[in-house]
């Protein structure tokens, strides 16, 4: 543990500090958006959005390398594909509920397949593992700035539309009868989820981002009933998971993303057992 703190405060090793800051900053959107995703039970929608971003990443990498478009960052393509996926999924969920599972599955599989094909055709060697499973240790100063911007957006929108999100999460039909434009806020929630997913892929990757989006909020739901309290606990838990996972991965030389998710899963299963014993 001493080695970790020595590296953390070593000015010659900034990536450790960047990784720690990224974990702490990411806890805010994970805790807030994750709470709504868990309460509304749309984790499968968030999963489809998460996996579809690989298409945008692959296309961006291909065109950037093929045509020397240095300005075309993979996260730009990921963001575009995530927004498109969120809009399609939201439209299908509202207009064609009987085909919802099929369309979501198709978007999920097509996005990943398309991304892997473009990555395979990209000149040079690019490992998709970084995007599938993440690498928090390659966080840059630019990534931290984007996380700060995301935090501000999520906090502002979460505060402004707290009651609207609460209404569509618990009783969407009643909210619609009362005159609330539920579809607009449903799409807004999906778009916020999409943006969160894109920026978090760098930290823990596409495959496991859905776990950190739902597990902390699920654990918090065991011990709190008020939504704002669930959010606070989820934010705190996410910060603990990312920090402890980063520390343990550094000491044991294990992948940081996998370690973070493993800790989250163990705490979740332990919480389930404790809840059963108490009740």
Secondary structure, 3 states (H helix, E strand, C coil): CHHHHHHHCCCCCHHHHHHHHHHHHHHHHHHHHHHHHHHHCCHHHHHHHHHHHHHHHHHHHHHHHHCCCCCCCHHHHHHHHHHHHHHHHHHHHHHCHHHHHHHHHHHHHHHHHHHHHHHHHCCCCCCCHHHHHCCHHHCCHHHHHHHHHHHHHHHHHHHHCHHHHHHHHHCHHHHHHCCCCHHHHHHHHHHHHHHHHHHHHHHHHHHHHHHHHHHHHHHHHHHCCCHHHHHHHHHHHHHHHHHHHHHHHHHHCCCHHHHHHHHHHHHHHHHHHHHHHHC
